[in-house]
């Protein structure tokens, strides 16, 4: 999915602002989950400061709630973050929703 399409979806879901990097965060990857979507468990990410501009922007993946429990989706999201070979763990920031 194109970067601008993902950003538009995040705007429509009302969660785009969650993917602004907090002040003083040195991370270049920002992950967050969207659990309140009616049909899917969603994992979104924003990438910045990579030398190649095509490596920067937004990503969105999801798992249907009819097929995956919240616990299963959480494990899949953790695994997706953990196995992303191009990312260094110390440069990843994971959004923690306060709700």
Jmol script that loads the backbone (N, CA, C; Angstrom):
load data "model"
ATOM      1  N   UNK A   1       0.853  -1.160   0.000  1.00  0.00           N
ATOM      2  CA  UNK A   1       0.000   0.000   0.000  1.00  0.00           C
ATOM      3  C   UNK A   1       0.907   1.233   0.000  1.00  0.00           C
ATOM      4  N   UNK A   2       0.535   2.214  -0.770  1.00  0.00           N
ATOM      5  CA  UNK A   2       1.308   3.447  -0.866  1.00  0.00           C
ATOM      6  C   UNK A   2       1.274   4.225   0.453  1.00  0.00           C
ATOM      7  N   UNK A   3       2.364   4.917   0.727  1.00  0.00           N
ATOM      8  CA  UNK A   3       2.500   5.696   1.947  1.00  0.00           C
ATOM      9  C   UNK A   3       1.337   6.671   2.142  1.00  0.00           C
ATOM     10  N   UNK A   4       0.986   7.428   1.112  1.00  0.00           N
ATOM     11  CA  UNK A   4      -0.094   8.411   1.261  1.00  0.00           C
ATOM     12  C   UNK A   4      -1.440   7.734   1.536  1.00  0.00           C
ATOM     13  N   UNK A   5      -1.651   6.529   1.014  1.00  0.00           N
ATOM     14  CA  UNK A   5      -2.896   5.796   1.263  1.00  0.00           C
ATOM     15  C   UNK A   5      -2.966   5.365   2.730  1.00  0.00           C
ATOM     16  N   UNK A   6      -1.851   4.904   3.282  1.00  0.00           N
ATOM     17  CA  UNK A   6      -1.821   4.502   4.697  1.00  0.00           C
ATOM     18  C   UNK A   6      -2.065   5.716   5.584  1.00  0.00           C
ATOM     19  N   UNK A   7      -1.411   6.822   5.266  1.00  0.00           N
ATOM     20  CA  UNK A   7      -1.614   8.022   6.071  1.00  0.00           C
ATOM     21  C   UNK A   7      -3.073   8.475   6.018  1.00  0.00           C
ATOM     22  N   UNK A   8      -3.703   8.386   4.859  1.00  0.00           N
ATOM     23  CA  UNK A   8      -5.114   8.750   4.710  1.00  0.00           C
ATOM     24  C   UNK A   8      -6.003   7.829   5.571  1.00  0.00           C
ATOM     25  N   UNK A   9      -5.698   6.542   5.591  1.00  0.00           N
ATOM     26  CA  UNK A   9      -6.465   5.592   6.417  1.00  0.00           C
ATOM     27  C   UNK A   9      -6.311   5.943   7.895  1.00  0.00           C
ATOM     28  N   UNK A  10      -5.084   6.237   8.310  1.00  0.00           N
ATOM     29  CA  UNK A  10      -4.862   6.608   9.706  1.00  0.00           C
ATOM     30  C   UNK A  10      -5.626   7.881  10.069  1.00  0.00           C
ATOM     31  N   UNK A  11      -5.700   8.830   9.137  1.00  0.00           N
ATOM     32  CA  UNK A  11      -6.500  10.046   9.359  1.00  0.00           C
ATOM     33  C   UNK A  11      -7.982   9.694   9.496  1.00  0.00           C
ATOM     34  N   UNK A  12      -8.483   8.819   8.611  1.00  0.00           N
ATOM     35  CA  UNK A  12      -9.891   8.425   8.658  1.00  0.00           C
ATOM     36  C   UNK A  12     -10.230   7.699   9.954  1.00  0.00           C
ATOM     37  N   UNK A  13      -9.279   6.923  10.459  1.00  0.00           N
ATOM     38  CA  UNK A  13      -9.488   6.205  11.716  1.00  0.00           C
ATOM     39  C   UNK A  13      -9.354   7.125  12.926  1.00  0.00           C
ATOM     40  N   UNK A  14      -8.865   8.343  12.693  1.00  0.00           N
ATOM     41  CA  UNK A  14      -8.686   9.295  13.783  1.00  0.00           C
ATOM     42  C   UNK A  14      -7.494   9.008  14.662  1.00  0.00           C
ATOM     43  N   UNK A  15      -6.490   8.322  14.122  1.00  0.00           N
ATOM     44  CA  UNK A  15      -5.320   7.954  14.922  1.00  0.00           C
ATOM     45  C   UNK A  15      -4.000   8.470  14.345  1.00  0.00           C
ATOM     46  N   UNK A  16      -4.056   9.270  13.318  1.00  0.00           N
ATOM     47  CA  UNK A  16      -2.830   9.751  12.676  1.00  0.00           C
ATOM     48  C   UNK A  16      -1.908  10.454  13.671  1.00  0.00           C
ATOM     49  N   UNK A  17      -2.490  11.231  14.593  1.00  0.00           N
ATOM     50  CA  UNK A  17      -1.673  11.973  15.553  1.00  0.00           C
ATOM     51  C   UNK A  17      -0.884  11.060  16.492  1.00  0.00           C
ATOM     52  N   UNK A  18      -1.316   9.817  16.651  1.00  0.00           N
ATOM     53  CA  UNK A  18      -0.567   8.870  17.487  1.00  0.00           C
ATOM     54  C   UNK A  18       0.817   8.581  16.904  1.00  0.00           C
ATOM     55  N   UNK A  19       0.982   8.858  15.628  1.00  0.00           N
ATOM     56  CA  UNK A  19       2.221   8.483  14.960  1.00  0.00           C
ATOM     57  C   UNK A  19       3.140   9.668  14.703  1.00  0.00           C
ATOM     58  N   UNK A  20       2.988  10.677  15.550  1.00  0.00           N
ATOM     59  CA  UNK A  20       3.972  11.757  15.599  1.00  0.00           C
ATOM     60  C   UNK A  20       5.022  11.306  16.609  1.00  0.00           C
ATOM     61  N   UNK A  21       6.269  11.482  16.267  1.00  0.00           N
ATOM     62  CA  UNK A  21       7.314  11.095  17.202  1.00  0.00           C
ATOM     63  C   UNK A  21       7.311  12.061  18.384  1.00  0.00           C
ATOM     64  N   UNK A  22       7.314  11.530  19.609  1.00  0.00           N
ATOM     65  CA  UNK A  22       7.370  12.411  20.778  1.00  0.00           C
ATOM     66  C   UNK A  22       8.679  13.218  20.781  1.00  0.00           C
ATOM     67  N   UNK A  23       8.666  14.368  21.438  1.00  0.00           N
ATOM     68  CA  UNK A  23       9.902  15.163  21.513  1.00  0.00           C
ATOM     69  C   UNK A  23      11.035  14.364  22.134  1.00  0.00           C
ATOM     70  N   UNK A  24      12.213  14.564  21.627  1.00  0.00           N
ATOM     71  CA  UNK A  24      13.447  13.960  22.158  1.00  0.00           C
ATOM     72  C   UNK A  24      13.532  12.448  22.010  1.00  0.00           C
ATOM     73  N   UNK A  25      12.693  11.859  21.189  1.00  0.00           N
ATOM     74  CA  UNK A  25      12.808  10.422  20.935  1.00  0.00           C
ATOM     75  C   UNK A  25      13.789  10.243  19.780  1.00  0.00           C
ATOM     76  N   UNK A  26      14.807   9.440  20.007  1.00  0.00           N
ATOM     77  CA  UNK A  26      15.833   9.239  18.990  1.00  0.00           C
ATOM     78  C   UNK A  26      15.504   8.081  18.047  1.00  0.00           C
ATOM     79  N   UNK A  27      14.388   7.433  18.291  1.00  0.00           N
ATOM     80  CA  UNK A  27      13.981   6.297  17.472  1.00  0.00           C
ATOM     81  C   UNK A  27      13.694   6.740  16.044  1.00  0.00           C
ATOM     82  N   UNK A  28      13.907   5.820  15.104  1.00  0.00           N
ATOM     83  CA  UNK A  28      13.530   6.119  13.726  1.00  0.00           C
ATOM     84  C   UNK A  28      12.393   5.219  13.251  1.00  0.00           C
ATOM     85  N   UNK A  29      11.886   4.370  14.149  1.00  0.00           N
ATOM     86  CA  UNK A  29      10.724   3.530  13.848  1.00  0.00           C
ATOM     87  C   UNK A  29       9.752   3.683  15.012  1.00  0.00           C
ATOM     88  N   UNK A  30       8.491   3.937  14.680  1.00  0.00           N
ATOM     89  CA  UNK A  30       7.470   4.180  15.691  1.00  0.00           C
ATOM     90  C   UNK A  30       6.307   3.238  15.403  1.00  0.00           C
ATOM     91  N   UNK A  31       6.076   2.260  16.266  1.00  0.00           N
ATOM     92  CA  UNK A  31       5.002   1.291  16.103  1.00  0.00           C
ATOM     93  C   UNK A  31       3.869   1.578  17.084  1.00  0.00           C
ATOM     94  N   UNK A  32       2.653   1.271  16.675  1.00  0.00           N
ATOM     95  CA  UNK A  32       1.505   1.378  17.574  1.00  0.00           C
ATOM     96  C   UNK A  32       0.386   0.474  17.109  1.00  0.00           C
ATOM     97  N   UNK A  33      -0.399  -0.005  18.049  1.00  0.00           N
ATOM     98  CA  UNK A  33      -1.540  -0.850  17.708  1.00  0.00           C
ATOM     99  C   UNK A  33      -2.817  -0.032  17.730  1.00  0.00           C
ATOM    100  N   UNK A  34      -3.785  -0.482  16.950  1.00  0.00           N
ATOM    101  CA  UNK A  34      -5.108   0.130  16.900  1.00  0.00           C
ATOM    102  C   UNK A  34      -6.094  -1.000  17.170  1.00  0.00           C
ATOM    103  N   UNK A  35      -6.568  -1.067  18.394  1.00  0.00           N
ATOM    104  CA  UNK A  35      -7.407  -2.183  18.820  1.00  0.00           C
ATOM    105  C   UNK A  35      -8.895  -1.913  18.693  1.00  0.00           C
ATOM    106  N   UNK A  36      -9.287  -0.653  18.502  1.00  0.00           N
ATOM    107  CA  UNK A  36     -10.704  -0.330  18.500  1.00  0.00           C
ATOM    108  C   UNK A  36     -11.336  -0.323  17.109  1.00  0.00           C
ATOM    109  N   UNK A  37     -10.625  -0.809  16.102  1.00  0.00           N
ATOM    110  CA  UNK A  37     -11.220  -0.938  14.768  1.00  0.00           C
ATOM    111  C   UNK A  37     -12.275  -2.046  14.843  1.00  0.00           C
ATOM    112  N   UNK A  38     -13.419  -1.886  14.170  1.00  0.00           N
ATOM    113  CA  UNK A  38     -14.496  -2.867  14.325  1.00  0.00           C
ATOM    114  C   UNK A  38     -14.197  -4.265  13.777  1.00  0.00           C
ATOM    115  N   UNK A  39     -13.360  -4.386  12.765  1.00  0.00           N
ATOM    116  CA  UNK A  39     -13.184  -5.710  12.155  1.00  0.00           C
ATOM    117  C   UNK A  39     -11.763  -6.258  12.177  1.00  0.00           C
ATOM    118  N   UNK A  40     -10.773  -5.432  12.478  1.00  0.00           N
ATOM    119  CA  UNK A  40      -9.375  -5.888  12.426  1.00  0.00           C
ATOM    120  C   UNK A  40      -8.566  -5.375  13.621  1.00  0.00           C
ATOM    121  N   UNK A  41      -7.590  -6.178  14.006  1.00  0.00           N
ATOM    122  CA  UNK A  41      -6.538  -5.737  14.915  1.00  0.00           C
ATOM    123  C   UNK A  41      -5.478  -5.127  13.995  1.00  0.00           C
ATOM    124  N   UNK A  42      -5.075  -3.898  14.251  1.00  0.00           N
ATOM    125  CA  UNK A  42      -4.165  -3.212  13.341  1.00  0.00           C
ATOM    126  C   UNK A  42      -2.846  -2.877  14.011  1.00  0.00           C
ATOM    127  N   UNK A  43      -1.781  -2.973  13.230  1.00  0.00           N
ATOM    128  CA  UNK A  43      -0.449  -2.541  13.638  1.00  0.00           C
ATOM    129  C   UNK A  43       0.001  -1.523  12.605  1.00  0.00           C
ATOM    130  N   UNK A  44       0.303  -0.333  13.073  1.00  0.00           N
ATOM    131  CA  UNK A  44       0.776   0.722  12.176  1.00  0.00           C
ATOM    132  C   UNK A  44       2.188   1.108  12.592  1.00  0.00           C
ATOM    133  N   UNK A  45       2.929   1.623  11.635  1.00  0.00           N
ATOM    134  CA  UNK A  45       4.289   2.069  11.920  1.00  0.00           C
ATOM    135  C   UNK A  45       4.594   3.302  11.088  1.00  0.00           C
ATOM    136  N   UNK A  46       5.500   4.101  11.628  1.00  0.00           N
ATOM    137  CA  UNK A  46       6.027   5.241  10.891  1.00  0.00           C
ATOM    138  C   UNK A  46       7.549   5.150  10.937  1.00  0.00           C
ATOM    139  N   UNK A  47       8.176   5.397   9.812  1.00  0.00           N
ATOM    140  CA  UNK A  47       9.626   5.307   9.676  1.00  0.00           C
ATOM    141  C   UNK A  47      10.161   6.689   9.300  1.00  0.00           C
ATOM    142  N   UNK A  48      11.314   7.051   9.835  1.00  0.00           N
ATOM    143  CA  UNK A  48      11.910   8.343   9.505  1.00  0.00           C
ATOM    144  C   UNK A  48      13.436   8.246   9.543  1.00  0.00           C
ATOM    145  N   UNK A  49      14.048   9.206   8.901  1.00  0.00           N
ATOM    146  CA  UNK A  49      15.507   9.392   8.935  1.00  0.00           C
ATOM    147  C   UNK A  49      16.302   8.283   8.261  1.00  0.00           C
ATOM    148  N   UNK A  50      15.691   7.504   7.382  1.00  0.00           N
ATOM    149  CA  UNK A  50      16.452   6.542   6.596  1.00  0.00           C
ATOM    150  C   UNK A  50      17.020   7.276   5.383  1.00  0.00           C
ATOM    151  N   UNK A  51      18.232   6.920   4.961  1.00  0.00           N
ATOM    152  CA  UNK A  51      18.861   7.632   3.838  1.00  0.00           C
ATOM    153  C   UNK A  51      18.055   7.578   2.544  1.00  0.00           C
ATOM    154  N   UNK A  52      17.413   6.455   2.276  1.00  0.00           N
ATOM    155  CA  UNK A  52      16.611   6.316   1.069  1.00  0.00           C
ATOM    156  C   UNK A  52      15.186   6.778   1.380  1.00  0.00           C
ATOM    157  N   UNK A  53      14.724   7.849   0.731  1.00  0.00           N
ATOM    158  CA  UNK A  53      13.390   8.385   1.035  1.00  0.00           C
ATOM    159  C   UNK A  53      12.260   7.364   0.935  1.00  0.00           C
ATOM    160  N   UNK A  54      12.388   6.351   0.092  1.00  0.00           N
ATOM    161  CA  UNK A  54      11.313   5.363  -0.031  1.00  0.00           C
ATOM    162  C   UNK A  54      11.199   4.469   1.206  1.00  0.00           C
ATOM    163  N   UNK A  55      12.215   4.495   2.072  1.00  0.00           N
ATOM    164  CA  UNK A  55      12.165   3.721   3.316  1.00  0.00           C
ATOM    165  C   UNK A  55      11.489   4.483   4.449  1.00  0.00           C
ATOM    166  N   UNK A  56      11.113   5.723   4.212  1.00  0.00           N
ATOM    167  CA  UNK A  56      10.451   6.545   5.218  1.00  0.00           C
ATOM    168  C   UNK A  56       8.954   6.610   4.928  1.00  0.00           C
ATOM    169  N   UNK A  57       8.162   6.784   5.971  1.00  0.00           N
ATOM    170  CA  UNK A  57       6.720   6.899   5.771  1.00  0.00           C
ATOM    171  C   UNK A  57       5.951   5.983   6.703  1.00  0.00           C
ATOM    172  N   UNK A  58       4.801   5.508   6.231  1.00  0.00           N
ATOM    173  CA  UNK A  58       3.874   4.743   7.059  1.00  0.00           C
ATOM    174  C   UNK A  58       3.678   3.322   6.539  1.00  0.00           C
ATOM    175  N   UNK A  59       3.310   2.428   7.469  1.00  0.00           N
ATOM    176  CA  UNK A  59       2.997   1.035   7.144  1.00  0.00           C
ATOM    177  C   UNK A  59       1.776   0.648   7.974  1.00  0.00           C
ATOM    178  N   UNK A  60       0.945  -0.218   7.427  1.00  0.00           N
ATOM    179  CA  UNK A  60      -0.238  -0.691   8.151  1.00  0.00           C
ATOM    180  C   UNK A  60      -0.473  -2.154   7.814  1.00  0.00           C
ATOM    181  N   UNK A  61      -0.610  -2.988   8.847  1.00  0.00           N
ATOM    182  CA  UNK A  61      -0.965  -4.397   8.666  1.00  0.00           C
ATOM    183  C   UNK A  61      -2.112  -4.709   9.626  1.00  0.00           C
ATOM    184  N   UNK A  62      -2.891  -5.720   9.284  1.00  0.00           N
ATOM    185  CA  UNK A  62      -4.012  -6.063  10.141  1.00  0.00           C
ATOM    186  C   UNK A  62      -4.356  -7.536  10.107  1.00  0.00           C
ATOM    187  N   UNK A  63      -5.054  -7.958  11.155  1.00  0.00           N
ATOM    188  CA  UNK A  63      -5.495  -9.335  11.283  1.00  0.00           C
ATOM    189  C   UNK A  63      -6.985  -9.312  11.587  1.00  0.00           C
ATOM    190  N   UNK A  64      -7.798 -10.092  10.867  1.00  0.00           N
ATOM    191  CA  UNK A  64      -9.249 -10.083  11.085  1.00  0.00           C
ATOM    192  C   UNK A  64      -9.609 -10.558  12.500  1.00  0.00           C
ATOM    193  N   UNK A  65     -10.484  -9.833  13.144  1.00  0.00           N
ATOM    194  CA  UNK A  65     -10.907 -10.192  14.496  1.00  0.00           C
ATOM    195  C   UNK A  65     -11.698 -11.492  14.519  1.00  0.00           C
ATOM    196  N   UNK A  66     -12.309 -11.856  13.394  1.00  0.00           N
ATOM    197  CA  UNK A  66     -13.047 -13.119  13.336  1.00  0.00           C
ATOM    198  C   UNK A  66     -12.114 -14.325  13.366  1.00  0.00           C
ATOM    199  N   UNK A  67     -10.875 -14.139  12.954  1.00  0.00           N
ATOM    200  CA  UNK A  67      -9.919 -15.260  12.886  1.00  0.00           C
ATOM    201  C   UNK A  67      -8.872 -15.238  13.991  1.00  0.00           C
ATOM    202  N   UNK A  68      -8.640 -14.068  14.595  1.00  0.00           N
ATOM    203  CA  UNK A  68      -7.561 -13.939  15.575  1.00  0.00           C
ATOM    204  C   UNK A  68      -8.073 -13.275  16.848  1.00  0.00           C
ATOM    205  N   UNK A  69      -7.716 -13.854  17.984  1.00  0.00           N
ATOM    206  CA  UNK A  69      -8.054 -13.237  19.266  1.00  0.00           C
ATOM    207  C   UNK A  69      -7.120 -12.045  19.489  1.00  0.00           C
ATOM    208  N   UNK A  70      -7.435 -11.231  20.476  1.00  0.00           N
ATOM    209  CA  UNK A  70      -6.568 -10.095  20.808  1.00  0.00           C
ATOM    210  C   UNK A  70      -5.172 -10.588  21.185  1.00  0.00           C
ATOM    211  N   UNK A  71      -5.108 -11.670  21.940  1.00  0.00           N
ATOM    212  CA  UNK A  71      -3.804 -12.213  22.350  1.00  0.00           C
ATOM    213  C   UNK A  71      -3.003 -12.714  21.142  1.00  0.00           C
ATOM    214  N   UNK A  72      -3.673 -13.383  20.208  1.00  0.00           N
ATOM    215  CA  UNK A  72      -2.989 -13.851  19.000  1.00  0.00           C
ATOM    216  C   UNK A  72      -2.484 -12.673  18.171  1.00  0.00           C
ATOM    217  N   UNK A  73      -3.308 -11.657  18.010  1.00  0.00           N
ATOM    218  CA  UNK A  73      -2.913 -10.484  17.232  1.00  0.00           C
ATOM    219  C   UNK A  73      -1.728  -9.779  17.892  1.00  0.00           C
ATOM    220  N   UNK A  74      -1.750  -9.707  19.219  1.00  0.00           N
ATOM    221  CA  UNK A  74      -0.633  -9.084  19.935  1.00  0.00           C
ATOM    222  C   UNK A  74       0.655  -9.850  19.680  1.00  0.00           C
ATOM    223  N   UNK A  75       0.601 -11.166  19.744  1.00  0.00           N
ATOM    224  CA  UNK A  75       1.791 -11.979  19.473  1.00  0.00           C
ATOM    225  C   UNK A  75       2.283 -11.791  18.039  1.00  0.00           C
ATOM    226  N   UNK A  76       1.355 -11.743  17.080  1.00  0.00           N
ATOM    227  CA  UNK A  76       1.741 -11.516  15.683  1.00  0.00           C
ATOM    228  C   UNK A  76       2.366 -10.141  15.503  1.00  0.00           C
ATOM    229  N   UNK A  77       1.803  -9.144  16.185  1.00  0.00           N
ATOM    230  CA  UNK A  77       2.369  -7.793  16.095  1.00  0.00           C
ATOM    231  C   UNK A  77       3.769  -7.748  16.696  1.00  0.00           C
ATOM    232  N   UNK A  78       3.943  -8.382  17.858  1.00  0.00           N
ATOM    233  CA  UNK A  78       5.268  -8.430  18.488  1.00  0.00           C
ATOM    234  C   UNK A  78       6.259  -9.129  17.583  1.00  0.00           C
ATOM    235  N   UNK A  79       5.845 -10.224  16.989  1.00  0.00           N
ATOM    236  CA  UNK A  79       6.727 -10.968  16.082  1.00  0.00           C
ATOM    237  C   UNK A  79       7.056 -10.147  14.839  1.00  0.00           C
ATOM    238  N   UNK A  80       6.082  -9.408  14.329  1.00  0.00           N
ATOM    239  CA  UNK A  80       6.330  -8.559  13.155  1.00  0.00           C
ATOM    240  C   UNK A  80       7.383  -7.508  13.468  1.00  0.00           C
ATOM    241  N   UNK A  81       7.294  -6.923  14.654  1.00  0.00           N
ATOM    242  CA  UNK A  81       8.294  -5.927  15.064  1.00  0.00           C
ATOM    243  C   UNK A  81       9.643  -6.593  15.282  1.00  0.00           C
ATOM    244  N   UNK A  82       9.646  -7.712  15.994  1.00  0.00           N
ATOM    245  CA  UNK A  82      10.887  -8.394  16.364  1.00  0.00           C
ATOM    246  C   UNK A  82      11.660  -8.917  15.159  1.00  0.00           C
ATOM    247  N   UNK A  83      10.950  -9.401  14.154  1.00  0.00           N
ATOM    248  CA  UNK A  83      11.633 -10.045  13.030  1.00  0.00           C
ATOM    249  C   UNK A  83      11.920  -9.102  11.867  1.00  0.00           C
ATOM    250  N   UNK A  84      11.606  -7.838  12.037  1.00  0.00           N
ATOM    251  CA  UNK A  84      11.930  -6.876  10.979  1.00  0.00           C
ATOM    252  C   UNK A  84      13.439  -6.681  10.963  1.00  0.00           C
ATOM    253  N   UNK A  85      14.108  -7.386  10.083  1.00  0.00           N
ATOM    254  CA  UNK A  85      15.565  -7.456  10.083  1.00  0.00           C
ATOM    255  C   UNK A  85      16.228  -6.098   9.895  1.00  0.00           C
ATOM    256  N   UNK A  86      15.594  -5.187   9.186  1.00  0.00           N
ATOM    257  CA  UNK A  86      16.260  -3.920   8.913  1.00  0.00           C
ATOM    258  C   UNK A  86      16.224  -2.950  10.081  1.00  0.00           C
ATOM    259  N   UNK A  87      15.498  -3.284  11.144  1.00  0.00           N
ATOM    260  CA  UNK A  87      15.374  -2.380  12.269  1.00  0.00           C
ATOM    261  C   UNK A  87      16.236  -2.821  13.436  1.00  0.00           C
ATOM    262  N   UNK A  88      16.906  -1.859  14.035  1.00  0.00           N
ATOM    263  CA  UNK A  88      17.688  -2.126  15.230  1.00  0.00           C
ATOM    264  C   UNK A  88      16.780  -1.886  16.433  1.00  0.00           C
ATOM    265  N   UNK A  89      16.684  -2.863  17.340  1.00  0.00           N
ATOM    266  CA  UNK A  89      15.736  -2.742  18.454  1.00  0.00           C
ATOM    267  C   UNK A  89      15.857  -1.450  19.246  1.00  0.00           C
ATOM    268  N   UNK A  90      17.054  -0.931  19.430  1.00  0.00           N
ATOM    269  CA  UNK A  90      17.214   0.282  20.220  1.00  0.00           C
ATOM    270  C   UNK A  90      16.687   1.527  19.504  1.00  0.00           C
ATOM    271  N   UNK A  91      16.341   1.393  18.228  1.00  0.00           N
ATOM    272  CA  UNK A  91      15.813   2.526  17.475  1.00  0.00           C
ATOM    273  C   UNK A  91      14.303   2.425  17.261  1.00  0.00           C
ATOM    274  N   UNK A  92      13.665   1.505  17.960  1.00  0.00           N
ATOM    275  CA  UNK A  92      12.218   1.308  17.819  1.00  0.00           C
ATOM    276  C   UNK A  92      11.508   1.914  19.029  1.00  0.00           C
ATOM    277  N   UNK A  93      10.469   2.676  18.765  1.00  0.00           N
ATOM    278  CA  UNK A  93       9.622   3.235  19.811  1.00  0.00           C
ATOM    279  C   UNK A  93       8.238   2.634  19.628  1.00  0.00           C
ATOM    280  N   UNK A  94       7.685   2.066  20.684  1.00  0.00           N
ATOM    281  CA  UNK A  94       6.353   1.448  20.607  1.00  0.00           C
ATOM    282  C   UNK A  94       5.373   2.300  21.399  1.00  0.00           C
ATOM    283  N   UNK A  95       4.328   2.739  20.704  1.00  0.00           N
ATOM    284  CA  UNK A  95       3.281   3.566  21.294  1.00  0.00           C
ATOM    285  C   UNK A  95       2.472   2.746  22.292  1.00  0.00           C
ATOM    286  N   UNK A  96       2.300   3.256  23.471  1.00  0.00           N
ATOM    287  CA  UNK A  96       1.474   2.608  24.487  1.00  0.00           C
ATOM    288  C   UNK A  96       0.226   3.442  24.678  1.00  0.00           C
ATOM    289  N   UNK A  97      -0.907   2.917  24.244  1.00  0.00           N
ATOM    290  CA  UNK A  97      -2.174   3.631  24.393  1.00  0.00           C
ATOM    291  C   UNK A  97      -2.566   3.627  25.858  1.00  0.00           C
ATOM    292  N   UNK A  98      -3.008   4.753  26.343  1.00  0.00           N
ATOM    293  CA  UNK A  98      -3.365   4.882  27.755  1.00  0.00           C
ATOM    294  C   UNK A  98      -4.765   4.396  28.051  1.00  0.00           C
ATOM    295  N   UNK A  99      -5.510   3.985  26.999  1.00  0.00           N
ATOM    296  CA  UNK A  99      -6.878   3.528  27.247  1.00  0.00           C
ATOM    297  C   UNK A  99      -6.928   2.036  27.405  1.00  0.00           C
TER     298      UNK A  99
END
end "model"
wireframe off; spacefill off
backbone 0.3
color backbone group
